[in-house]
């Protein structure tokens, strides 16, 4: 990383400006071309300095009061293909595979679901269960109890 990379991180570490062209706004702030901001951020992401660039909505502010991580015990032979299908569902914000930790934790597929209430989350979980079919042996829903502040890489000023 050079000083320009550090300046880009400092300018974006609290979030991008909410504009139609956020990379251009950062570029104008730093006095460098927008293409350079984008290429440098892509390079930092490829090198693992930046893990991802994404919007992080406040689901509570949007009226989604029930946030449930649905966890599933799915046949290992089918989990990847089924997980892709679960991840494409419009009410799933993210879906991923994780290792089991038997006997206490048999689950290997996780899918985050946001609903206005728990009944809505449970209805979504039933849709996921139908998609998984006989490949699913067990599941549960772990509801959020607090909002965690999500932040990325931080550099001092």
C-alpha positions as CSV (number, residue, x, y, z in Angstrom):
1,X,0.0,0.0,0.0
2,X,1.2,3.5,-0.8
3,X,0.1,6.8,0.5
4,X,-2.7,7.2,-2.2
5,X,-4.1,3.8,-1.1
6,X,-4.1,5.0,2.5
7,X,-5.9,8.3,1.5
8,X,-8.6,6.2,-0.3
9,X,-9.1,4.0,2.8
10,X,-9.3,7.1,5.1
11,X,-11.8,8.7,2.7
12,X,-14.0,5.6,2.6
13,X,-13.6,3.9,6.0
14,X,-16.7,5.5,7.4
15,X,-18.7,4.8,4.3
16,X,-19.1,6.0,0.8
17,X,-21.0,9.2,0.0
18,X,-24.6,8.6,-0.8
19,X,-24.5,9.8,-4.3
20,X,-25.2,8.2,-7.7
21,X,-21.5,8.1,-8.4
22,X,-19.7,7.5,-5.1
23,X,-16.3,6.6,-6.5
24,X,-16.4,9.9,-8.4
25,X,-17.2,11.8,-5.2
26,X,-14.2,10.2,-3.4
27,X,-12.0,10.9,-6.4
28,X,-13.0,14.6,-6.4
29,X,-12.3,14.8,-2.7
30,X,-8.8,13.4,-3.1
31,X,-8.0,15.1,-6.4
32,X,-7.4,12.0,-8.4
33,X,-9.2,10.4,-11.4
34,X,-12.3,8.2,-10.6
35,X,-10.7,5.3,-12.6
36,X,-7.7,5.4,-10.3
37,X,-9.9,5.2,-7.2
38,X,-11.8,2.2,-8.7
39,X,-8.7,0.4,-9.9
40,X,-6.8,0.9,-6.7
41,X,-9.8,-0.3,-4.6
42,X,-10.1,-3.4,-6.9
43,X,-6.4,-4.1,-6.4
44,X,-6.6,-3.7,-2.7
45,X,-9.6,-6.1,-2.7
46,X,-7.8,-8.6,-4.8
47,X,-4.9,-8.5,-2.3
48,X,-7.2,-8.9,0.7
49,X,-6.5,-5.4,2.1
50,X,-10.2,-4.7,1.5
51,X,-12.5,-7.7,2.0
52,X,-15.5,-6.3,0.2
53,X,-17.3,-3.2,-0.9
54,X,-21.0,-3.3,-0.1
55,X,-23.9,-1.4,1.3
56,X,-24.8,-2.2,4.9
57,X,-28.4,-1.3,5.5
58,X,-29.8,-0.7,9.0
59,X,-32.6,-3.2,8.8
60,X,-34.2,-1.9,12.0
61,X,-34.5,1.6,10.4
62,X,-36.1,0.0,7.4
63,X,-38.8,-1.6,9.6
64,X,-37.3,-5.1,9.8
65,X,-37.5,-5.9,13.5
66,X,-37.0,-9.7,13.3
67,X,-33.6,-10.7,11.9
68,X,-33.0,-14.4,12.0
69,X,-30.0,-16.5,11.1
70,X,-31.5,-19.7,9.9
71,X,-29.2,-22.7,10.3
72,X,-29.6,-26.0,8.5
73,X,-28.2,-29.5,8.7
74,X,-28.0,-30.4,5.0
75,X,-26.4,-33.4,3.4
76,X,-22.8,-32.5,2.6
77,X,-23.2,-33.9,-1.0
78,X,-26.0,-31.4,-1.7
79,X,-25.2,-28.4,0.5
80,X,-23.3,-26.4,-2.2
81,X,-26.0,-26.7,-4.9
82,X,-28.8,-26.2,-2.4
83,X,-27.0,-23.2,-0.8
84,X,-26.8,-21.5,-4.1
85,X,-30.6,-21.8,-4.5
86,X,-31.2,-20.5,-1.0
87,X,-28.8,-17.6,-1.6
88,X,-30.9,-16.6,-4.6
89,X,-34.1,-16.3,-2.6
90,X,-35.2,-12.6,-2.5
91,X,-35.6,-12.6,1.3
92,X,-32.1,-14.0,2.1
93,X,-29.5,-11.3,2.5
94,X,-26.5,-13.7,2.7
95,X,-26.0,-17.5,2.7
96,X,-22.9,-19.5,3.3
97,X,-21.5,-22.9,4.3
98,X,-19.7,-23.4,7.6
99,X,-18.2,-26.5,9.2
100,X,-20.2,-28.5,11.7
101,X,-19.1,-29.0,15.3
102,X,-20.9,-32.2,16.4
103,X,-22.5,-33.2,18.6
104,X,-23.5,-29.7,19.8
105,X,-23.7,-28.0,16.4
106,X,-24.8,-30.1,13.4
107,X,-25.5,-27.2,11.1
108,X,-23.5,-26.5,7.9
109,X,-25.7,-24.1,6.0
110,X,-26.5,-20.6,7.2
111,X,-29.0,-18.1,5.6
112,X,-29.8,-14.6,7.1
113,X,-33.4,-13.6,6.8
114,X,-35.0,-10.3,7.7
115,X,-38.7,-9.8,8.5
116,X,-41.0,-7.3,9.9
117,X,-41.8,-9.8,12.7
118,X,-40.9,-13.3,13.7
119,X,-43.9,-14.8,12.0
120,X,-42.6,-13.5,8.7
121,X,-39.1,-14.9,9.4
122,X,-40.7,-18.3,10.2
123,X,-42.7,-18.2,7.0
124,X,-39.5,-17.6,5.1
125,X,-37.8,-20.4,6.9
126,X,-40.6,-22.7,5.8
127,X,-39.9,-21.7,2.2
128,X,-36.2,-22.5,2.6
129,X,-37.2,-25.9,4.2
130,X,-39.3,-26.7,1.1
131,X,-36.4,-25.9,-1.2
132,X,-34.0,-28.0,0.8
133,X,-36.5,-30.9,1.0
134,X,-35.2,-34.3,2.2
135,X,-31.6,-33.1,2.1
136,X,-32.3,-31.2,5.3
137,X,-32.3,-33.1,8.6
138,X,-32.7,-30.3,11.1
139,X,-32.8,-26.5,11.3
140,X,-33.2,-23.6,13.8
141,X,-33.6,-19.9,13.8
142,X,-31.2,-17.7,15.8
143,X,-32.7,-14.2,16.3
144,X,-30.6,-11.1,16.6
145,X,-30.8,-9.5,20.1
146,X,-28.7,-6.4,19.3
147,X,-27.4,-4.3,16.5
148,X,-23.7,-4.7,16.0
149,X,-21.7,-1.9,14.5
150,X,-20.2,-3.1,11.2
151,X,-17.0,-1.5,10.3
152,X,-14.2,-2.3,7.9
153,X,-10.5,-1.5,7.9
154,X,-9.6,1.5,9.9
155,X,-6.5,3.7,9.5
156,X,-5.6,6.6,11.8
157,X,-5.9,10.1,10.5
